[in-house]
Amino acid sequence: MASPLAVFRPAGHLPCRRRLKNPSCPYTSPKLLQPRSSASSHRSRRSRIAQSAIRSAAGGGGNGNGRRRGGTVDVVAFVAVLHDAKTADDVKFLAQDFLGGGGDDEERLPVQVYTSLIRGLGKKQRIDAAFAIVEHLKRRGGSSLNQFVYNCLLGAVKNSGEFTRIEDVLADMEEQGISPNIVTFNTLMSVYVEQGKIEEVFRVYHEDIQGRGLVPTAATYSTVMSAFKSAGDAFAALDFFVKLRERYNNGELIGNPADWEPEFVKYENLALRVCHMAMRRSLAGANNPGGAALKVILSMDEARVRPDRRYYERLVWACTGEEHYTIAKELYQRIRECDGEISLSVCNHLIWLMGKAKKWWAALEIYEDLLEKGPKPNNLSYELIMSHFNILLNAARRRGIWRWGVRLLDKMEEKGLNPGCREWNAVLLACSRAAETSAAVNIFKRMINQGLKPDVVSYGALLSALEKGGLYDEALRVWEHMRKVGIHPNLHAYTILVSIYIGKGNHDMVDGVLQDMLSANIEPTVVTFNAIISACVRSSKGSAAFEWFHKMKMKSIEPNEITYQMLIEALVQDGKPKVAYEMYITACNKGLNLSAKSYDTVMEACQGYGALIDLASLGLRPIVKLDPPR
């Protein structure tokens, strides 16, 4: 490939518009110089600038003291002297005063000194003084102006942040017949990256660098990768990196291969950063964030760009929503495959995330890996996994899926988790809800064998299971044992006790239970009376149910839908369809929404008994409410 110097084109090929020189001053660009004032005012102004600059110069750089031993120039002091220069005349005057010996010393200064001055002024953001130096070099003529000078001036403009003057520099280069080189375009691209003009970066790379046949440097490729990073385009960055690596492997890049090796490490790190930013942005989005991030990871695999464990862990922390479940699980597997090590805090975060996404078994798998592969779980790990099990156990309790609850308890014990009263009670309540008496008794015994002390909830669940199974005598023995061990019954336990006495047909004991409740400062509620009426219905004692309904109203306890539904069923059993009809109308007038079953019960009873009732007054049949899909 040709040398970079061999591919420079004439200045007319620059994208900037050609600008005419000032005919009155052949060495002056109208963009670089301010309008000139009178000679007397300039002399007085230069005098003030010189006195101020010499006083501020480090090391006493004025009055001919600007040179160090050996003939070198103190550039730092020289920069301080030129700090407030505005024109080429200011530069010449201050330089002569700084160097001493008239104008000969200043004329003999090499261009490298001035480029160092331009860079120093750019770092101090004194861009006007840097432009003034370039104008001074124009007056010197000869080879004072070259690509290196203008590249330093572009760098000074970049450091100052006055990006609007970039075009002035390019236009002046064209006027002077100096073609930009690869360094010029590298600086220009880096300015566009800082401005966020990503399309301009790619235009310069394709049109000005590749179009002119210039040889890109390592800085060129780094700037392009930085542009991909600003754009957040992970796929384009990976594609660019893969093509660049192929050129390197084929020996197409100019230079020593050993010099390119560290550069490719930087390029790969830049590609990883671009992918990381792209995935974080996709995870923060609302449209399939996990799928978008997973595509980037798969593209990284195709490009043979393999990040380390810490890279994946940082991405895991960005996964905070339940929609991130898929990508979080993939990241966890990759972390485990890297070197077998993983941060415990990351594992705890994943266990929490899996629970949030309702992937409790996936959370349990991570906990099992902690036990088998490490690191050793801590208290937070234990609390997180226990909370997930409680969610599952509560679901089993609400649905009455007692077998599922038993399996969960077995799994907890298998993994070294010690279920407490809360977990055992959830399974007991599931057995009670499902009317599984024998299962409830077995769970209660297992709970005691584990060294746990049953509480009032445990006894209440066991009492309920025995009552639903018709084992009234066994239930009463459990009640007596509960009182013997010092467990004070609550409203739920008393409610079950009255249901037991109703089931045994011992209605006289119910009043005694209600008196015990009042003695214990526990007021009977509508739930208590509903349980009594429901027990009467199961015992086919409609008259007793209607009697308890009146006692309920005498205690100023307002009946609800369940009360009227049970009462209607009891009255129909007792052969009183007209009273059942009146109860239905009363409930509707109170605004209660009875079930379609109650409507059908009243309708069928009135028709079956031939009751002289206007059935049209019942209104429309209620809509059957379906349970929401689980």
NUSE-967780 format. One record per residue (C-alpha): residue number from 0; residue in one letter; x, z, y. Coordinates in nm, 2 decimals. Layout:
N
R   pos   code       xx       zz       yy
R   NUM      a        X        Z        Y
...
//
This chain:
630
R   pos   code       xx       zz       yy
R     0      m     0.00     0.00     0.00
R     1      a     0.12    -0.08     0.35
R     2      s     0.27     0.18     0.58
R     3      p     0.03     0.34     0.83
R     4      l     0.22     0.19     1.12
R     5      a     0.17    -0.16     0.97
R     6      v    -0.21    -0.15     0.98
R     7      f    -0.26    -0.06     1.35
R     8      r    -0.48    -0.31     1.52
R     9      p    -0.48    -0.42     1.89
R    10      a    -0.64    -0.17     2.13
R    11      g    -0.94    -0.41     2.18
R    12      h    -1.06    -0.31     1.83
R    13      l    -1.14     0.04     1.95
R    14      p    -1.51     0.13     1.96
R    15      c    -1.48     0.25     2.32
R    16      r    -1.55     0.02     2.60
R    17      r    -1.23    -0.12     2.78
R    18      r    -1.19     0.03     3.12
R    19      l    -1.00    -0.12     3.41
R    20      k    -0.70     0.05     3.56
R    21      n    -0.71     0.18     3.92
R    22      p    -0.54    -0.11     4.11
R    23      s    -0.42     0.13     4.38
R    24      c    -0.23     0.34     4.13
R    25      p    -0.10     0.15     3.82
R    26      y    -0.02     0.46     3.63
R    27      t    -0.34     0.65     3.70
R    28      s    -0.66     0.66     3.49
R    29      p    -0.98     0.72     3.68
R    30      k    -1.10     0.95     3.41
R    31      l    -0.79     1.17     3.40
R    32      l    -0.71     1.23     3.77
R    33      q    -0.91     1.39     4.04
R    34      p    -0.94     1.23     4.39
R    35      r    -0.61     1.28     4.58
R    36      s    -0.61     1.47     4.90
R    37      s    -0.37     1.44     5.20
R    38      a     0.00     1.50     5.15
R    39      s     0.01     1.81     5.37
R    40      s    -0.27     1.98     5.19
R    41      h    -0.11     1.90     4.86
R    42      r     0.22     2.05     4.97
R    43      s     0.06     2.37     5.08
R    44      r    -0.15     2.39     4.76
R    45      r     0.16     2.32     4.54
R    46      s     0.34     2.60     4.72
R    47      r     0.07     2.85     4.65
R    48      i     0.05     2.74     4.28
R    49      a     0.43     2.76     4.24
R    50      q     0.45     3.11     4.39
R    51      s     0.16     3.23     4.17
R    52      a     0.29     3.07     3.86
R    53      i     0.65     3.18     3.90
R    54      r     0.53     3.54     3.94
R    55      s     0.32     3.52     3.62
R    56      a     0.58     3.34     3.41
R    57      a     0.72     3.55     3.13
R    58      g     1.09     3.62     3.14
R    59      g     1.14     3.52     3.51
R    60      g     1.11     3.15     3.43
R    61      g     1.11     3.03     3.80
R    62      n     1.39     2.92     4.04
R    63      g     1.59     2.74     3.77
R    64      n     1.57     3.02     3.51
R    65      g     1.34     2.82     3.28
R    66      r     1.63     2.72     3.04
R    67      r     1.75     2.96     2.77
R    68      r     2.11     2.97     2.65
R    69      g     2.21     2.66     2.47
R    70      g     2.00     2.43     2.70
R    71      t     1.66     2.49     2.54
R    72      v     1.34     2.54     2.74
R    73      d     1.13     2.85     2.74
R    74      v     0.80     2.68     2.66
R    75      v     0.59     3.00     2.67
R    76      a     0.71     3.06     3.03
R    77      f     0.68     2.70     3.12
R    78      v     0.31     2.70     3.00
R    79      a     0.25     3.01     3.22
R    80      v     0.40     2.82     3.52
R    81      l     0.17     2.51     3.46
R    82      h    -0.13     2.73     3.40
R    83      d    -0.32     2.62     3.72
R    84      a    -0.19     2.27     3.76
R    85      k    -0.45     2.01     3.84
R    86      t    -0.27     1.69     3.92
R    87      a     0.05     1.51     3.82
R    88      d     0.21     1.61     4.15
R    89      d     0.15     1.97     4.07
R    90      v     0.32     1.93     3.73
R    91      k     0.62     1.76     3.89
R    92      f     0.66     2.01     4.16
R    93      l     0.62     2.31     3.93
R    94      a     0.85     2.16     3.66
R    95      q     1.13     2.10     3.92
R    96      d     1.10     2.45     4.05
R    97      f     1.09     2.60     3.70
R    98      l     1.39     2.41     3.58
R    99      g     1.60     2.40     3.90
R   100      g     1.85     2.14     3.98
R   101      g     1.62     1.89     4.14
R   102      g     1.43     1.62     3.96
R   103      d     1.71     1.51     3.72
R   104      d     1.65     1.80     3.48
R   105      e     1.28     1.73     3.48
R   106      e     1.33     1.36     3.41
R   107      r     1.57     1.44     3.12
R   108      l     1.32     1.66     2.94
R   109      p     1.22     1.51     2.61
R   110      v     0.86     1.42     2.53
R   111      q     0.85     1.68     2.26
R   112      v     0.87     1.95     2.53
R   113      y     0.56     1.81     2.70
R   114      t     0.37     1.78     2.38
R   115      s     0.45     2.15     2.31
R   116      l     0.32     2.23     2.66
R   117      i     0.00     2.03     2.60
R   118      r    -0.06     2.23     2.27
R   119      g     0.02     2.56     2.44
R   120      l    -0.22     2.48     2.73
R   121      g    -0.49     2.38     2.48
R   122      k    -0.46     2.71     2.30
R   123      k    -0.51     2.88     2.64
R   124      q    -0.80     2.64     2.71
R   125      r    -0.64     2.51     3.03
R   126      i    -0.74     2.15     2.96
R   127      d    -0.71     2.03     3.32
R   128      a    -0.34     2.12     3.32
R   129      a    -0.30     1.93     2.99
R   130      f    -0.45     1.62     3.14
R   131      a    -0.23     1.66     3.44
R   132      i     0.08     1.65     3.22
R   133      v    -0.03     1.32     3.06
R   134      e    -0.08     1.18     3.41
R   135      h     0.27     1.30     3.50
R   136      l     0.41     1.13     3.19
R   137      k     0.25     0.80     3.29
R   138      r     0.45     0.81     3.62
R   139      r     0.77     0.86     3.42
R   140      g     0.70     0.53     3.24
R   141      g     0.91     0.41     2.96
R   142      s     0.84     0.56     2.62
R   143      s     0.70     0.88     2.76
R   144      l     0.35     0.80     2.63
R   145      n     0.29     0.75     2.26
R   146      q     0.04     0.84     1.99
R   147      f     0.18     1.19     1.95
R   148      v     0.11     1.28     2.31
R   149      y    -0.25     1.16     2.30
R   150      n    -0.30     1.33     1.96
R   151      c    -0.18     1.66     2.12
R   152      l    -0.42     1.60     2.41
R   153      l    -0.71     1.55     2.16
R   154      g    -0.61     1.87     1.99
R   155      a    -0.61     2.05     2.32
R   156      v    -0.96     1.92     2.40
R   157      k    -1.08     2.03     2.06
R   158      n    -0.94     2.38     2.12
R   159      s    -1.10     2.41     2.46
R   160      g    -1.44     2.30     2.33
R   161      e    -1.49     2.05     2.61
R   162      f    -1.59     1.78     2.37
R   163      t    -1.73     1.55     2.64
R   164      r    -1.37     1.46     2.74
R   165      i    -1.29     1.31     2.40
R   166      e    -1.41     0.97     2.51
R   167      d    -1.19     0.99     2.82
R   168      v    -0.89     1.04     2.60
R   169      l    -0.98     0.75     2.38
R   170      a    -1.05     0.52     2.67
R   171      d    -0.72     0.61     2.83
R   172      m    -0.54     0.53     2.50
R   173      e    -0.69     0.19     2.51
R   174      e    -0.59     0.13     2.87
R   175      q    -0.23     0.22     2.79
R   176      g    -0.23    -0.01     2.49
R   177      i    -0.18     0.27     2.24
R   178      s    -0.36     0.23     1.91
R   179      p    -0.50     0.55     1.75
R   180      n    -0.34     0.65     1.41
R   181      i    -0.47     0.85     1.12
R   182      v    -0.40     1.18     1.31
R   183      t    -0.62     1.06     1.59
R   184      f    -0.91     1.00     1.37
R   185      n    -0.86     1.32     1.17
R   186      t    -0.89     1.51     1.50
R   187      l    -1.19     1.31     1.60
R   188      m    -1.36     1.38     1.27
R   189      s    -1.29     1.75     1.29
R   190      v    -1.45     1.76     1.64
R   191      y    -1.76     1.59     1.50
R   192      v    -1.77     1.85     1.22
R   193      e    -1.77     2.13     1.48
R   194      q    -2.04     1.96     1.68
R   195      g    -2.25     1.91     1.37
R   196      k    -2.25     1.53     1.40
R   197      i    -2.20     1.46     1.03
R   198      e    -2.31     1.10     1.04
R   199      e    -2.03     1.03     1.30
R   200      v    -1.78     1.18     1.06
R   201      f    -1.87     0.94     0.79
R   202      r    -1.88     0.65     1.03
R   203      v    -1.52     0.73     1.15
R   204      y    -1.41     0.76     0.79
R   205      h    -1.56     0.44     0.67
R   206      e    -1.53     0.21     0.98
R   207      d    -1.23     0.34     1.17
R   208      i    -1.01     0.46     0.89
R   209      q    -1.10     0.25     0.59
R   210      g    -1.20    -0.04     0.80
R   211      r    -0.86    -0.05     0.98
R   212      g    -0.67     0.00     0.66
R   213      l    -0.52     0.33     0.76
R   214      v    -0.39     0.55     0.49
R   215      p    -0.59     0.88     0.47
R   216      t    -0.39     1.20     0.46
R   217      a    -0.47     1.53     0.29
R   218      a    -0.63     1.65     0.62
R   219      t    -0.86     1.34     0.62
R   220      y    -1.00     1.43     0.28
R   221      s    -1.04     1.80     0.38
R   222      t    -1.23     1.71     0.69
R   223      v    -1.47     1.48     0.49
R   224      m    -1.53     1.76     0.24
R   225      s    -1.60     2.00     0.53
R   226      a    -1.86     1.75     0.66
R   227      f    -2.03     1.76     0.32
R   228      k    -2.03     2.14     0.34
R   229      s    -2.19     2.13     0.68
R   230      a    -2.45     1.88     0.55
R   231      g    -2.51     2.09     0.24
R   232      d    -2.50     1.78     0.02
R   233      a    -2.36     1.91    -0.30
R   234      f    -2.41     1.58    -0.50
R   235      a    -2.23     1.37    -0.24
R   236      a    -1.94     1.62    -0.23
R   237      l    -1.90     1.62    -0.60
R   238      d    -1.92     1.24    -0.62
R   239      f    -1.65     1.21    -0.35
R   240      f    -1.43     1.47    -0.52
R   241      v    -1.46     1.29    -0.86
R   242      k    -1.36     0.95    -0.71
R   243      l    -1.07     1.11    -0.52
R   244      r    -0.95     1.27    -0.84
R   245      e    -0.97     0.94    -1.03
R   246      r    -0.75     0.78    -0.76
R   247      y    -0.51     1.06    -0.79
R   248      n    -0.49     1.03    -1.17
R   249      n    -0.44     0.66    -1.14
R   250      g    -0.15     0.71    -0.90
R   251      e    -0.33     0.54    -0.61
R   252      l    -0.27     0.81    -0.35
R   253      i     0.05     0.76    -0.14
R   254      g     0.30     1.04    -0.15
R   255      n     0.47     1.28    -0.39
R   256      p     0.22     1.38    -0.67
R   257      a     0.36     1.74    -0.66
R   258      d     0.25     1.76    -0.29
R   259      w    -0.10     1.65    -0.39
R   260      e    -0.15     1.91    -0.66
R   261      p    -0.21     2.21    -0.42
R   262      e    -0.43     1.99    -0.20
R   263      f    -0.66     1.92    -0.50
R   264      v    -0.70     2.29    -0.55
R   265      k    -0.82     2.31    -0.20
R   266      y    -1.06     2.01    -0.25
R   267      e    -1.21     2.17    -0.56
R   268      n    -1.26     2.49    -0.38
R   269      l    -1.43     2.30    -0.09
R   270      a    -1.65     2.13    -0.35
R   271      l    -1.74     2.47    -0.50
R   272      r    -1.83     2.60    -0.16
R   273      v    -2.05     2.31    -0.08
R   274      c    -2.23     2.36    -0.41
R   275      h    -2.27     2.73    -0.35
R   276      m    -2.42     2.68    -0.01
R   277      a    -2.66     2.41    -0.15
R   278      m    -2.78     2.63    -0.43
R   279      r    -2.83     2.93    -0.19
R   280      r    -3.04     2.71     0.03
R   281      s    -3.24     2.58    -0.26
R   282      l    -3.30     2.94    -0.38
R   283      a    -3.43     3.03    -0.04
R   284      g    -3.67     2.73    -0.05
R   285      a    -4.03     2.73    -0.17
R   286      n    -4.03     2.40    -0.37
R   287      n    -3.90     2.46    -0.73
R   288      p    -3.59     2.66    -0.62
R   289      g    -3.46     2.73    -0.97
R   290      g    -3.48     2.37    -1.08
R   291      a    -3.30     2.24    -0.77
R   292      a    -3.02     2.49    -0.82
R   293      l    -3.00     2.41    -1.19
R   294      k    -2.95     2.04    -1.11
R   295      v    -2.65     2.13    -0.89
R   296      i    -2.49     2.33    -1.18
R   297      l    -2.54     2.05    -1.42
R   298      s    -2.38     1.81    -1.18
R   299      m    -2.09     2.05    -1.15
R   300      d    -2.05     2.03    -1.53
R   301      e    -2.05     1.65    -1.52
R   302      a    -1.78     1.66    -1.25
R   303      r    -1.58     1.90    -1.46
R   304      v    -1.58     2.16    -1.18
R   305      r    -1.59     2.49    -1.35
R   306      p    -1.62     2.80    -1.12
R   307      d    -1.51     3.14    -1.22
R   308      r    -1.71     3.45    -1.31
R   309      r    -1.73     3.59    -0.95
R   310      y    -1.87     3.26    -0.83
R   311      y    -2.17     3.29    -1.07
R   312      e    -2.21     3.65    -0.99
R   313      r    -2.25     3.58    -0.62
R   314      l    -2.52     3.33    -0.71
R   315      v    -2.70     3.59    -0.92
R   316      w    -2.73     3.81    -0.62
R   317      a    -2.91     3.53    -0.44
R   318      c    -3.18     3.53    -0.71
R   319      t    -3.45     3.77    -0.58
R   320      g    -3.78     3.61    -0.67
R   321      e    -3.97     3.57    -0.99
R   322      e    -3.94     3.19    -0.96
R   323      h    -3.56     3.24    -1.00
R   324      y    -3.59     3.35    -1.36
R   325      t    -3.47     3.02    -1.51
R   326      i    -3.16     2.98    -1.30
R   327      a    -3.07     3.36    -1.33
R   328      k    -3.09     3.34    -1.71
R   329      e    -2.86     3.03    -1.71
R   330      l    -2.61     3.20    -1.47
R   331      y    -2.61     3.51    -1.70
R   332      q    -2.52     3.30    -2.00
R   333      r    -2.24     3.12    -1.81
R   334      i    -2.10     3.45    -1.69
R   335      r    -2.09     3.58    -2.05
R   336      e    -1.91     3.26    -2.16
R   337      c    -1.64     3.28    -1.89
R   338      d    -1.43     3.57    -2.01
R   339      g    -1.67     3.81    -2.16
R   340      e    -1.67     4.04    -1.86
R   341      i    -1.95     4.10    -1.62
R   342      s    -2.03     4.34    -1.34
R   343      l    -2.27     4.62    -1.44
R   344      s    -2.44     4.60    -1.10
R   345      v    -2.51     4.23    -1.17
R   346      c    -2.66     4.32    -1.51
R   347      n    -2.88     4.58    -1.35
R   348      h    -2.99     4.32    -1.09
R   349      l    -3.08     4.08    -1.37
R   350      i    -3.28     4.34    -1.56
R   351      w    -3.47     4.42    -1.24
R   352      l    -3.53     4.04    -1.18
R   353      m    -3.65     3.98    -1.53
R   354      g    -3.90     4.26    -1.49
R   355      k    -4.02     4.12    -1.16
R   356      a    -4.07     3.78    -1.33
R   357      k    -4.26     3.96    -1.62
R   358      k    -3.99     3.86    -1.86
R   359      w    -3.95     4.20    -2.01
R   360      w    -3.81     4.08    -2.35
R   361      a    -3.54     3.89    -2.16
R   362      a    -3.46     4.21    -1.97
R   363      l    -3.44     4.39    -2.31
R   364      e    -3.19     4.13    -2.43
R   365      i    -2.96     4.19    -2.14
R   366      y    -2.98     4.57    -2.21
R   367      e    -2.90     4.50    -2.57
R   368      d    -2.59     4.30    -2.46
R   369      l    -2.48     4.60    -2.25
R   370      l    -2.50     4.82    -2.56
R   371      e    -2.32     4.57    -2.78
R   372      k    -2.08     4.38    -2.55
R   373      g    -2.05     4.61    -2.25
R   374      p    -2.01     4.73    -1.99
R   375      k    -2.17     5.06    -2.08
R   376      p    -2.52     5.10    -1.92
R   377      n    -2.56     5.37    -1.65
R   378      n    -2.86     5.57    -1.54
R   379      l    -2.99     5.29    -1.33
R   380      s    -2.99     5.06    -1.63
R   381      y    -3.18     5.32    -1.83
R   382      e    -3.44     5.37    -1.56
R   383      l    -3.49     5.00    -1.51
R   384      i    -3.55     4.92    -1.88
R   385      m    -3.77     5.23    -1.92
R   386      s    -3.98     5.11    -1.63
R   387      h    -4.02     4.77    -1.81
R   388      f    -4.13     4.95    -2.13
R   389      n    -4.38     5.16    -1.93
R   390      i    -4.53     4.84    -1.79
R   391      l    -4.57     4.70    -2.14
R   392      l    -4.71     5.03    -2.27
R   393      n    -4.96     5.06    -1.99
R   394      a    -5.07     4.70    -2.07
R   395      a    -5.12     4.81    -2.43
R   396      r    -5.31     5.12    -2.31
R   397      r    -5.55     4.92    -2.09
R   398      r    -5.63     4.66    -2.36
R   399      g    -5.63     4.90    -2.65
R   400      i    -5.36     4.71    -2.83
R   401      w    -5.23     5.01    -3.02
R   402      r    -5.02     4.82    -3.27
R   403      w    -4.82     4.66    -2.99
R   404      g    -4.77     5.00    -2.84
R   405      v    -4.64     5.14    -3.17
R   406      r    -4.39     4.85    -3.20
R   407      l    -4.27     4.92    -2.84
R   408      l    -4.20     5.28    -2.93
R   409      d    -4.01     5.17    -3.24
R   410      k    -3.81     4.93    -3.03
R   411      m    -3.72     5.19    -2.78
R   412      e    -3.60     5.43    -3.05
R   413      e    -3.40     5.15    -3.21
R   414      k    -3.22     5.08    -2.88
R   415      g    -3.14     5.45    -2.82
R   416      l    -3.41     5.49    -2.56
R   417      n    -3.59     5.83    -2.58
R   418      p    -3.96     5.79    -2.51
R   419      g    -4.11     6.08    -2.32
R   420      c    -4.46     6.22    -2.30
R   421      r    -4.56     5.94    -2.07
R   422      e    -4.47     5.67    -2.32
R   423      w    -4.63     5.85    -2.62
R   424      n    -4.95     5.92    -2.41
R   425      a    -4.98     5.55    -2.34
R   426      v    -4.99     5.47    -2.71
R   427      l    -5.23     5.76    -2.78
R   428      l    -5.47     5.63    -2.51
R   429      a    -5.44     5.28    -2.66
R   430      c    -5.55     5.42    -3.00
R   431      s    -5.83     5.61    -2.83
R   432      r    -5.95     5.30    -2.65
R   433      a    -5.95     5.11    -2.98
R   434      a    -6.12     5.40    -3.16
R   435      e    -5.83     5.41    -3.41
R   436      t    -5.85     5.77    -3.52
R   437      s    -5.59     5.78    -3.79
R   438      a    -5.34     5.59    -3.58
R   439      a    -5.39     5.84    -3.30
R   440      v    -5.33     6.13    -3.54
R   441      n    -5.01     5.98    -3.67
R   442      i    -4.88     5.91    -3.32
R   443      f    -4.96     6.27    -3.22
R   444      k    -4.77     6.40    -3.52
R   445      r    -4.47     6.17    -3.45
R   446      m    -4.47     6.30    -3.09
R   447      i    -4.44     6.66    -3.20
R   448      n    -4.17     6.57    -3.46
R   449      q    -3.96     6.42    -3.17
R   450      g    -3.96     6.77    -3.02
R   451      l    -4.20     6.68    -2.74
R   452      k    -4.47     6.91    -2.62
R   453      p    -4.81     6.74    -2.58
R   454      d    -4.98     6.78    -2.25
R   455      v    -5.35     6.77    -2.15
R   456      v    -5.34     6.39    -2.15
R   457      s    -5.21     6.39    -2.51
R   458      y    -5.48     6.62    -2.63
R   459      g    -5.75     6.44    -2.43
R   460      a    -5.65     6.11    -2.60
R   461      l    -5.66     6.26    -2.94
R   462      l    -6.00     6.43    -2.87
R   463      s    -6.14     6.10    -2.76
R   464      a    -6.02     5.92    -3.07
R   465      l    -6.16     6.19    -3.30
R   466      e    -6.50     6.19    -3.11
R   467      k    -6.53     5.81    -3.14
R   468      g    -6.45     5.84    -3.51
R   469      g    -6.72     6.09    -3.56
R   470      l    -6.48     6.36    -3.66
R   471      y    -6.64     6.63    -3.45
R   472      d    -6.53     6.93    -3.64
R   473      e    -6.16     6.81    -3.64
R   474      a    -6.20     6.75    -3.27
R   475      l    -6.32     7.10    -3.21
R   476      r    -6.02     7.24    -3.40
R   477      v    -5.79     7.04    -3.18
R   478      w    -5.97     7.18    -2.87
R   479      e    -5.92     7.53    -3.00
R   480      h    -5.55     7.46    -3.06
R   481      m    -5.51     7.32    -2.72
R   482      r    -5.65     7.63    -2.56
R   483      k    -5.44     7.85    -2.79
R   484      v    -5.11     7.69    -2.68
R   485      g    -5.20     7.74    -2.31
R   486      i    -5.31     7.39    -2.21
R   487      h    -5.58     7.40    -1.95
R   488      p    -5.84     7.12    -2.00
R   489      n    -5.91     6.88    -1.72
R   490      l    -6.23     6.69    -1.63
R   491      h    -6.16     6.42    -1.89
R   492      a    -6.11     6.68    -2.17
R   493      y    -6.43     6.86    -2.07
R   494      t    -6.62     6.53    -2.06
R   495      i    -6.50     6.45    -2.42
R   496      l    -6.61     6.80    -2.53
R   497      v    -6.97     6.76    -2.41
R   498      s    -6.97     6.42    -2.59
R   499      i    -6.86     6.60    -2.91
R   500      y    -7.14     6.86    -2.88
R   501      i    -7.40     6.58    -2.81
R   502      g    -7.27     6.40    -3.12
R   503      k    -7.31     6.71    -3.33
R   504      g    -7.66     6.76    -3.20
R   505      n    -7.57     7.09    -3.04
R   506      h    -7.73     7.03    -2.70
R   507      d    -7.73     7.40    -2.61
R   508      m    -7.35     7.41    -2.61
R   509      v    -7.34     7.14    -2.34
R   510      d    -7.48     7.37    -2.08
R   511      g    -7.22     7.62    -2.17
R   512      v    -6.94     7.36    -2.13
R   513      l    -7.08     7.27    -1.78
R   514      q    -7.07     7.64    -1.69
R   515      d    -6.71     7.66    -1.81
R   516      m    -6.62     7.37    -1.59
R   517      l    -6.77     7.54    -1.28
R   518      s    -6.58     7.86    -1.37
R   519      a    -6.26     7.66    -1.38
R   520      n    -6.34     7.50    -1.04
R   521      i    -6.40     7.16    -1.20
R   522      e    -6.72     6.99    -1.07
R   523      p    -6.90     6.76    -1.32
R   524      t    -6.91     6.40    -1.20
R   525      v    -7.11     6.09    -1.27
R   526      v    -6.85     6.02    -1.54
R   527      t    -6.94     6.35    -1.72
R   528      f    -7.31     6.28    -1.72
R   529      n    -7.26     5.91    -1.82
R   530      a    -7.06     6.04    -2.12
R   531      i    -7.35     6.27    -2.21
R   532      i    -7.61     6.00    -2.18
R   533      s    -7.39     5.76    -2.37
R   534      a    -7.36     6.01    -2.65
R   535      c    -7.74     6.05    -2.66
R   536      v    -7.77     5.67    -2.69
R   537      r    -7.53     5.66    -2.98
R   538      s    -7.73     5.94    -3.15
R   539      s    -8.06     5.76    -3.08
R   540      k    -8.19     6.05    -2.87
R   541      g    -8.36     5.87    -2.58
R   542      s    -8.57     6.16    -2.46
R   543      a    -8.25     6.38    -2.44
R   544      a    -8.08     6.11    -2.24
R   545      f    -8.37     6.09    -1.99
R   546      e    -8.37     6.47    -1.96
R   547      w    -8.00     6.47    -1.87
R   548      f    -8.06     6.19    -1.62
R   549      h    -8.30     6.42    -1.43
R   550      k    -8.05     6.71    -1.45
R   551      m    -7.80     6.48    -1.30
R   552      k    -8.03     6.40    -1.01
R   553      m    -8.10     6.77    -0.96
R   554      k    -7.73     6.84    -0.91
R   555      s    -7.73     6.57    -0.64
R   556      i    -7.50     6.34    -0.84
R   557      e    -7.58     5.98    -0.77
R   558      p    -7.61     5.76    -1.08
R   559      n    -7.42     5.43    -1.10
R   560      e    -7.46     5.10    -1.29
R   561      i    -7.33     5.25    -1.62
R   562      t    -7.58     5.54    -1.59
R   563      y    -7.88     5.30    -1.55
R   564      q    -7.76     5.07    -1.82
R   565      m    -7.72     5.35    -2.07
R   566      l    -8.05     5.50    -1.97
R   567      i    -8.24     5.17    -2.01
R   568      e    -8.10     5.13    -2.36
R   569      a    -8.20     5.49    -2.44
R   570      l    -8.56     5.45    -2.31
R   571      v    -8.61     5.13    -2.51
R   572      q    -8.48     5.31    -2.82
R   573      d    -8.74     5.58    -2.75
R   574      g    -9.02     5.32    -2.72
R   575      k    -9.07     5.34    -2.34
R   576      p    -9.03     4.99    -2.21
R   577      k    -9.24     5.05    -1.90
R   578      v    -9.01     5.34    -1.79
R   579      a    -8.71     5.12    -1.87
R   580      y    -8.86     4.85    -1.65
R   581      e    -8.91     5.10    -1.37
R   582      m    -8.55     5.22    -1.40
R   583      y    -8.43     4.86    -1.38
R   584      i    -8.63     4.80    -1.06
R   585      t    -8.51     5.12    -0.91
R   586      a    -8.14     5.03    -0.98
R   587      c    -8.19     4.68    -0.82
R   588      n    -8.36     4.83    -0.52
R   589      k    -8.05     5.06    -0.47
R   590      g    -7.83     4.75    -0.46
R   591      l    -7.67     4.81    -0.80
R   592      n    -7.58     4.51    -1.01
R   593      l    -7.68     4.57    -1.36
R   594      s    -7.55     4.35    -1.65
R   595      a    -7.74     4.06    -1.81
R   596      k    -7.76     4.28    -2.12
R   597      s    -7.98     4.53    -1.94
R   598      y    -8.20     4.25    -1.81
R   599      d    -8.24     4.11    -2.16
R   600      t    -8.31     4.45    -2.31
R   601      v    -8.60     4.52    -2.06
R   602      m    -8.74     4.17    -2.10
R   603      e    -8.74     4.18    -2.48
R   604      a    -8.88     4.53    -2.50
R   605      c    -9.17     4.45    -2.26
R   606      q    -9.25     4.14    -2.46
R   607      g    -9.21     4.32    -2.80
R   608      y    -9.43     4.61    -2.70
R   609      g    -9.68     4.39    -2.52
R   610      a    -9.65     4.60    -2.20
R   611      l    -9.87     4.48    -1.91
R   612      i    -9.59     4.42    -1.66
R   613      d    -9.52     4.14    -1.42
R   614      l    -9.19     4.02    -1.56
R   615      a    -9.15     3.78    -1.27
R   616      s    -9.07     4.09    -1.06
R   617      l    -8.74     4.13    -1.25
R   618      g    -8.61     3.83    -1.07
R   619      l    -8.34     3.59    -1.20
R   620      r    -8.13     3.68    -1.49
R   621      p    -7.79     3.81    -1.37
R   622      i    -7.49     3.58    -1.42
R   623      v    -7.27     3.68    -1.71
R   624      k    -6.93     3.78    -1.57
R   625      l    -6.64     3.64    -1.77
R   626      d    -6.31     3.83    -1.79
R   627      p    -6.03     3.66    -1.60
R   628      p    -5.78     3.47    -1.82
R   629      r    -5.48     3.68    -1.92
//
